[in-house]
Structures are given as structure tokens and as C-alpha cells.
Amino acid sequence: MKNILQTSISQKQNSHQNYSISSYNRLLLVVKDLACVRTIEEIIEIVRLAARDLTNADGVTFVLRDGECCHYVDENAIGPLWKGMRFPLKSCISGWAMLNKQAAVIEDIYQDARIPIEAYKVTFVKSLVMVPIRISDPLGAIGAYWSTQHRATFEEIELLEILTDTTAVAIANVQLFQKLTNQNALKDKFIAMLAHELRNPVAPISNGVQLLKLKLGETGAVGETVLMMQHQIKHLSKLIDELLDVSSITYGKISLNLEKVNLVELVRQSLNDHAQAIKRSNLNVVQDLPNKPLWAYVDPTRFFQVFGNLLDNALKFSKPDGTIWVDLSFIPGENGSGSVAVLSVRDSGIGIDPTILAELFEPFTQADRSLDRSRGGLGLGLSVVKSLVELHGGNVEASSRGINLGAEFKVTLPVCEEITAWHSDPEIIEAAKKSLKILVIEDNEDSAVTLKAVLEHFGHEVSVANNGISGVETAREFEPHVIICDIGLPEMDGFAVAQELSKDSKFTRSILIALTGYGGQEDKELALKSGFKCHLTKPVDFEILTAEIDRYFEGVLSS
């Protein structure tokens, strides 16, 4: 917009006087301010003040075209004008300026036939200038008024014209921004619904594969096939989660559940979780971890996601028989503060092209740009890593010596002093092995049947209800220890079920678990507000589900 200002000035300087330095500087400030606005209201506020300053007028008004009417949206004047009022285009001077696509300069309103005198008699106005916003297709006008008869100078008129040109660009930018914002909102809704619709069919498949694994084991051709299916289901679930996470992070909808945890144990646990994938890739992992705890305030779930993504990345871009180095170190700060933990994941893989290093953490950036797309992925994992690490107050960086020379990712996180570690009570662990009464409320028959079968395999007594109303009724008769409930239920949704059961004293010692295809941050927050103790997404990770069920015993034994 600064270019618009400078061009407009240079075109007129040869034939008329130059602008004063104060006017020029004021215009530059207006241009800078308008370049940053995101709403029409902000534009109006800036322009109505600037127009009066630039023209030394006794009043200005900001008019927008509303169909066949002029809407006097706002004003800045020594007395009232027409703020909030609408007039037909053909009955007011702002309409004339818009219809004729040119400025109206009137020294004496009582001597100009275009002026509706009755409307002006009640105001202070004696002279005016009305300039349309965007000459080619006017979308409004800016008017300057004087309380005494005044012949507008060339500079005053030209300053208003430059201001309207700048305003037109700002309005176009705001309209484009609002259009993109609306499109992004629709995209987010679509992604959330797509994730839900994908999770629903994936959930029973995942449950069925888990049951096959329990029944048939992991050896032999069938066992290996089951493991392959389980691996691919986890990969599909990870892609769905990344889509939702990128959208949520972009709009600030991600919140962290910080806990004081030992990073050494989290890294070991995550490596253990990836043991099968590491074995399948025929890679060697070299660990260099501290011998004593390294404490930090992190969200464990999000930490696993960060480290898991980096490890998956190393696995994806490493060649068979390659090596991955995982290092966790402590760097003390000065004067006992500012200490950090540095987690490094380095591989001997294909390396990173230097031309994409700068954009590697941007959404949808792909390191694999080959036509066959042999390594897959959506290019979202590293973007999620960067955002989650920064939410923790840390930073992440990538480096590579070049193609086929491997890559390294370093995550730096603030750490805290040591605390006494919590040890599991043997009585709780033993209790978790006992049979529980579990109610599954799920309208998807395949999901319900397979989930029931897996839970029964672990020795639990399981009952199933296929809608919210029957779920509440069954719960009151069955009196389960654990209630696993879907959200998108017919007749009575899962939120209402949780709210209803939370009112009943029978269930004060029960745990309500939401198991759903709706996995957005808002969905999680609403679930917790409704009475659920936790929120899990389909397809469920049975280790996580089992851990949540085990917490039931912790609550029982501690109460």
C-alpha cells in the first residue's frame, strides 16, 4: 500500500504543490496501520480519524454501499451527522459519488442541486468533499465536511483520494482474509468429520486384529500377518491424528496437561513401544541416556508424540542395517537456573537436501519428493513436533551433512530439580488383574462386538448397550465398575449419558471413559466437562485403555 501512496503522489507533483511533510508522514502511518488490519471495523476506526487530520475538516463520515443504499457507518465530527442511517443511493451525495465514480466537491451546499437540503439543515455542514472508495467499482465513500463555507484545496482533495485508494486495498485484503478464514473453518470441520468417519470403520478392524493377536499369538505366517495389519492400522491412526493436530495447533486449540516426569523413563518407554518397528526395519539403535532421573514439566502424551515422530522419521528414512543414535543429555544453566535437557535423534539414512532444511518444519513439506512416494506420509509430523515442543517452552532444530549422510534432530526442553519417584503399589497392580464389570455403550455393532470380545479375553464381565437411553438403563441395572461410552450415539449422545450418570450416586466410584471418533481438543474438553474421566479416540490403543481402567483401582484403594 505504501507503493500506492508514493505512486499517487508522484503522478500529481509535477502540476501542483507538494504535500507537507506532516501530511506525508501521517499518510505513511495510515498505510502501515491499514496493512495490519483484519476487520472492516478496524479500517473504519483508522480512516475516520486520519481523514479529519489530513483535511482539517470539522467532520468526516465513512459510508459503505449496501445494495441500493448508502450506509453511513461511522463519523468523527464536531456535531452529529448521519451515523447508522441508510439512504437511497440516488438521494444523497455519497450515492452520487459512487454512481458517477468521481469525487463531489461542493463549496456551498445551498447552491448545489445534488444536495438534499432538508437532511443537511439540522447539521453544521456548509461545504463538503465526498470521494468514492475504489473508482472502478465503488464500494463506499469518505466525506469531509466544514462548518463554514470552505473551498477545498487541491491537496485536501488529493489526500482524500489517496486515502480512499488505500482504504479500498485494505478492504479487499480484509475480505480476502475473511474468505480464507471461513474456508479454513470449513476445512477444519471437514477434517474433523473425516477423522470421525475414518475412525469408525478402523475401530472394529483394530479390535478384531487385537483379538486375533491374543488368540493366535505373534509367530508363524498368520501371526506375522496380524502384526503387519496392526502396524498399518497404527500408521493410519497416526495420519488421522496429525491432520487434526495441525488444524488444532494452527488455531491455538491445543492445551497441555503438564506433569513432573522423568524424561529418561519416557524415552525408554517410547523406545520400547517402537521395538517391533525397529526390528522390522532391521536397524540398530544406540542409546546414550543418563543413569539418573532427568525431571521436567511436560505433557507425557505429547512428549511420546514428539519423540515418536522423530523416531518414526529416522526409521522411515534409514536404510536396512543402518543405525539410529538416541541421546539424552543435561546441560546446566548459569547460576543454577536455565538448565535444559537435549534429546537428539540421529540416523545414518538418506539425509536432507539443504534446499529444504529451512522449510522442513512447515506443514505439508515433504523430504521424500520422489514420484513413487515410497516413504509415504503427509508432511505434517515435523510441523506437529515443532509446535508441541514450542508449547513446552523448548525448541527443535534439524541438521544434515547432505544427501546420504544422515540427519539429526535436536529437541531442547527446560528441566527442573529432582523429586522422589512414585512407585506402583503391588496391591494396586494385583487388583488390576481382577475381573471388572464393564459396560460398553456403542451404536456401531462391529465396534461393540469386537471390543467386548477383547475385554472378555482379559477376564472382564462385559455388557453392551447400542444407544444412549438403553446405556443409562443398563448402567443402573448392571452397576459397572467401568463405562466405556461412544459420543455420537442415537437418541441420547455420549455427553448427555455422562451428565446423567454423573448425577447418580451409584456411579461415584465408577470410571467413565469416552471412546469416540471425535478427537479434537474441543471434543476432549467437552467430554471432561460432561463427567468423563478421560477421552480416548478410535481405534483404541489397548495399553492406554488398560492403563485408564487400572486407575480405577488406584481410586478405589486410595478412597
Secondary structure, DSSP 4 states (H G I P E B T S, - for coil): -HHHHHHHHHHHHTTSPPPPHHHHHHHHHHHHHHTT--SHHHHHHHHHHHHHHHHT-SEEEEEEEETTEEEEEEEEESS---TT-EEEGGGSHHHHHHHHTS-EEES-GGG-TTS-HHHHHTSS-SEEEEEEESSSS--EEEEEEESS-----HHHHHHHHHHHHHHHHHHHHHHHHHHHHHHHHHHHHHHHHHHHHHHHHHHHHHHHHHHHHHHH-S-HHHHHHHHHHHHHHHHHHHHHHHHHHHHHHHTT------EEEEHHHHHHHHHHHTHHHHHHTT-EEEEE--SS--EEEE-HHHHHHHHHHHHHHHHHTPPTT-EEEEEEEEE--GGG---EEEEEEEE-SS---GGGGGGTTSTT--S--STT-TT---S-HHHHHHHHHHHTT-EEEEE-SSTTS-EEEEEEEE-----PPP---HHHHHHTTS--EEEEE-S-HHHHHHHHHHHHHTT-EEEEESSHHHHHHHHHHH--SEEEE-SS-SSS-HHHHHHHHHT-GGGTTSEEEEEES--SHHHHHHHHHHT-SEEEESSP-HHHHHHHHHHHHHHHHH-
